[in-house]
């Protein structure tokens, strides 16, 4: 029942396993430049490929990558159910992605796949507290007949049975007259990993300082794949509060990484982190302020002006207004000009 998507990382295997170290280094750089850290995930999924030769090449490629980069490299195949909720909502079993649209259209033509995806997402959102059927109806349909929601829940139940088996599906999904629950014990998610890592980083900073926490904040940045459940139809009203909260955690992590890099005089690293955040979120004021400071240390005056004017335009700020003088970025810009003049 699983529908495989083409794993383009397979195209890199001959280069990543080439006898020449220079070729392997270049292939590694190209893989990470094209896919970022997701390239490591793509390679790891090849450890469960049907072709033995592909599995062996993937294992060797990961061994070579572990010698070339400082990122964590895992050599074991994926196992269990994993759900991505940061960015697009995606469901994986082991190394395989389950294409909900294809499965639902084949198995339940009368049920909209986006409704199955929405019900799955809302049950994930509710976690161990679960939800009532009425609340689920309102969240996904706005209004619906019991027949509609019942059919969609049955489709989700059948999907879980195919993924996990009948007994495990019964333990995973509770469907009662007035209550529904997807047990968090049967899956792992990128949300769990991000929140646990960010919380550990915050606690580490409180106890041991920023230097000890910076690697954990950096790991949290890597785990953040985008806005929470951004692709769920009808998802904005109930997902927005948590989306905003997780965005705030992401920005805090970026600010702490930037400050630590700046304090260590790694100005290029500070600028790289902040520029990436700025590209994704032009209202990220603290990161933009660190970006200006890093550019100043690097002697990039034109880059300071470009980033500053871009920030003002994006946030509709008039730097001469009283409100603008309370803005973190405007204050940083003025401080840089003051220090340059003295």
VENKATA-V455104 format. One record per residue. N is the residue number from 1. RES is the residue in three letters. SS is DSSP state (~ for helix, > for strand, _ for the rest). Layout:
n = {N & N}
res = {RES & RES}
ss = {SS & SS}
This chain:
n = {1 & 2 & 3 & 4 & 5 & 6 & 7 & 8 & 9 & 10 & 11 & 12 & 13 & 14 & 15 & 16 & 17 & 18 & 19 & 20 & 21 & 22 & 23 & 24 & 25 & 26 & 27 & 28 & 29 & 30 & 31 & 32 & 33 & 34 & 35 & 36 & 37 & 38 & 39 & 40 & 41 & 42 & 43 & 44 & 45 & 46 & 47 & 48 & 49 & 50 & 51 & 52 & 53 & 54 & 55 & 56 & 57 & 58 & 59 & 60 & 61 & 62 & 63 & 64 & 65 & 66 & 67 & 68 & 69 & 70 & 71 & 72 & 73 & 74 & 75 & 76 & 77 & 78 & 79 & 80 & 81 & 82 & 83 & 84 & 85 & 86 & 87 & 88 & 89 & 90 & 91 & 92 & 93 & 94 & 95 & 96 & 97 & 98 & 99 & 100 & 101 & 102 & 103 & 104 & 105 & 106 & 107 & 108 & 109 & 110 & 111 & 112 & 113 & 114 & 115 & 116 & 117 & 118 & 119 & 120 & 121 & 122 & 123 & 124 & 125 & 126 & 127 & 128 & 129 & 130 & 131 & 132 & 133 & 134 & 135 & 136 & 137 & 138 & 139 & 140 & 141 & 142 & 143 & 144 & 145 & 146 & 147 & 148 & 149 & 150 & 151 & 152 & 153 & 154 & 155 & 156 & 157 & 158 & 159 & 160 & 161 & 162 & 163 & 164 & 165 & 166 & 167 & 168 & 169 & 170 & 171 & 172 & 173 & 174 & 175 & 176 & 177 & 178 & 179 & 180 & 181 & 182 & 183 & 184 & 185 & 186 & 187 & 188 & 189 & 190 & 191 & 192 & 193 & 194 & 195 & 196 & 197 & 198 & 199 & 200 & 201 & 202 & 203 & 204 & 205 & 206 & 207 & 208 & 209 & 210 & 211 & 212 & 213 & 214 & 215 & 216 & 217 & 218 & 219 & 220 & 221 & 222 & 223 & 224 & 225 & 226 & 227 & 228 & 229 & 230 & 231 & 232 & 233 & 234 & 235 & 236 & 237 & 238 & 239 & 240 & 241 & 242 & 243 & 244 & 245 & 246 & 247 & 248 & 249 & 250 & 251 & 252 & 253 & 254 & 255 & 256 & 257 & 258 & 259 & 260 & 261 & 262 & 263 & 264 & 265 & 266 & 267 & 268 & 269 & 270 & 271 & 272 & 273 & 274 & 275 & 276 & 277 & 278 & 279 & 280 & 281 & 282 & 283 & 284 & 285 & 286 & 287 & 288 & 289 & 290 & 291 & 292 & 293 & 294 & 295 & 296 & 297 & 298 & 299 & 300 & 301 & 302 & 303 & 304 & 305 & 306 & 307 & 308 & 309 & 310 & 311 & 312 & 313 & 314 & 315 & 316 & 317 & 318 & 319 & 320 & 321 & 322 & 323 & 324 & 325 & 326 & 327 & 328 & 329 & 330 & 331 & 332 & 333 & 334 & 335 & 336 & 337 & 338 & 339 & 340 & 341 & 342}
res = {UNK & UNK & UNK & UNK & UNK & UNK & UNK & UNK & UNK & UNK & UNK & UNK & UNK & UNK & UNK & UNK & UNK & UNK & UNK & UNK & UNK & UNK & UNK & UNK & UNK & UNK & UNK & UNK & UNK & UNK & UNK & UNK & UNK & UNK & UNK & UNK & UNK & UNK & UNK & UNK & UNK & UNK & UNK & UNK & UNK & UNK & UNK & UNK & UNK & UNK & UNK & UNK & UNK & UNK & UNK & UNK & UNK & UNK & UNK & UNK & UNK & UNK & UNK & UNK & UNK & UNK & UNK & UNK & UNK & UNK & UNK & UNK & UNK & UNK & UNK & UNK & UNK & UNK & UNK & UNK & UNK & UNK & UNK & UNK & UNK & UNK & UNK & UNK & UNK & UNK & UNK & UNK & UNK & UNK & UNK & UNK & UNK & UNK & UNK & UNK & UNK & UNK & UNK & UNK & UNK & UNK & UNK & UNK & UNK & UNK & UNK & UNK & UNK & UNK & UNK & UNK & UNK & UNK & UNK & UNK & UNK & UNK & UNK & UNK & UNK & UNK & UNK & UNK & UNK & UNK & UNK & UNK & UNK & UNK & UNK & UNK & UNK & UNK & UNK & UNK & UNK & UNK & UNK & UNK & UNK & UNK & UNK & UNK & UNK & UNK & UNK & UNK & UNK & UNK & UNK & UNK & UNK & UNK & UNK & UNK & UNK & UNK & UNK & UNK & UNK & UNK & UNK & UNK & UNK & UNK & UNK & UNK & UNK & UNK & UNK & UNK & UNK & UNK & UNK & UNK & UNK & UNK & UNK & UNK & UNK & UNK & UNK & UNK & UNK & UNK & UNK & UNK & UNK & UNK & UNK & UNK & UNK & UNK & UNK & UNK & UNK & UNK & UNK & UNK & UNK & UNK & UNK & UNK & UNK & UNK & UNK & UNK & UNK & UNK & UNK & UNK & UNK & UNK & UNK & UNK & UNK & UNK & UNK & UNK & UNK & UNK & UNK & UNK & UNK & UNK & UNK & UNK & UNK & UNK & UNK & UNK & UNK & UNK & UNK & UNK & UNK & UNK & UNK & UNK & UNK & UNK & UNK & UNK & UNK & UNK & UNK & UNK & UNK & UNK & UNK & UNK & UNK & UNK & UNK & UNK & UNK & UNK & UNK & UNK & UNK & UNK & UNK & UNK & UNK & UNK & UNK & UNK & UNK & UNK & UNK & UNK & UNK & UNK & UNK & UNK & UNK & UNK & UNK & UNK & UNK & UNK & UNK & UNK & UNK & UNK & UNK & UNK & UNK & UNK & UNK & UNK & UNK & UNK & UNK & UNK & UNK & UNK & UNK & UNK & UNK & UNK & UNK & UNK & UNK & UNK & UNK & UNK & UNK & UNK & UNK & UNK & UNK & UNK & UNK & UNK & UNK & UNK & UNK & UNK & UNK & UNK & UNK & UNK & UNK & UNK & UNK & UNK & UNK & UNK & UNK & UNK & UNK & UNK & UNK & UNK & UNK & UNK}
ss = {_ & _ & _ & _ & _ & _ & _ & ~ & ~ & ~ & ~ & ~ & ~ & ~ & ~ & ~ & _ & _ & _ & _ & ~ & ~ & ~ & ~ & ~ & ~ & ~ & ~ & ~ & ~ & ~ & ~ & ~ & ~ & ~ & _ & _ & ~ & ~ & ~ & ~ & ~ & ~ & ~ & ~ & ~ & ~ & ~ & _ & _ & _ & ~ & ~ & ~ & ~ & ~ & ~ & ~ & ~ & ~ & ~ & ~ & ~ & ~ & ~ & ~ & ~ & ~ & _ & _ & _ & _ & _ & _ & _ & _ & _ & _ & _ & _ & > & > & > & > & _ & > & _ & _ & _ & > & > & > & > & _ & _ & > & > & > & _ & ~ & ~ & ~ & ~ & ~ & ~ & ~ & ~ & _ & _ & _ & _ & _ & ~ & ~ & ~ & ~ & ~ & ~ & ~ & ~ & ~ & ~ & ~ & ~ & ~ & ~ & ~ & ~ & ~ & _ & > & _ & ~ & ~ & ~ & ~ & ~ & ~ & ~ & ~ & _ & _ & _ & _ & _ & ~ & ~ & ~ & ~ & ~ & ~ & ~ & ~ & ~ & ~ & ~ & ~ & ~ & ~ & ~ & ~ & ~ & ~ & ~ & _ & ~ & ~ & ~ & ~ & ~ & ~ & ~ & > & > & > & _ & _ & _ & _ & > & > & > & _ & ~ & ~ & ~ & _ & > & > & ~ & ~ & ~ & ~ & ~ & ~ & ~ & ~ & ~ & ~ & ~ & ~ & ~ & ~ & ~ & ~ & ~ & ~ & ~ & _ & ~ & ~ & ~ & ~ & ~ & ~ & ~ & ~ & ~ & ~ & ~ & ~ & ~ & ~ & _ & _ & _ & _ & > & _ & _ & _ & _ & _ & _ & _ & ~ & ~ & ~ & ~ & ~ & ~ & ~ & ~ & ~ & ~ & ~ & ~ & ~ & ~ & ~ & ~ & ~ & ~ & ~ & ~ & ~ & ~ & ~ & ~ & ~ & ~ & ~ & ~ & _ & _ & _ & ~ & ~ & ~ & ~ & ~ & ~ & ~ & ~ & ~ & ~ & ~ & ~ & ~ & ~ & _ & _ & _ & _ & ~ & ~ & ~ & ~ & ~ & ~ & ~ & ~ & ~ & ~ & ~ & ~ & ~ & ~ & _ & _ & ~ & ~ & ~ & ~ & ~ & ~ & ~ & ~ & ~ & ~ & ~ & ~ & ~ & ~ & _ & _ & _ & _ & _ & _ & _ & _ & _ & ~ & ~ & ~ & _ & ~ & ~ & ~ & ~ & ~ & ~ & ~ & ~ & ~ & ~ & ~ & ~ & ~ & ~ & _}
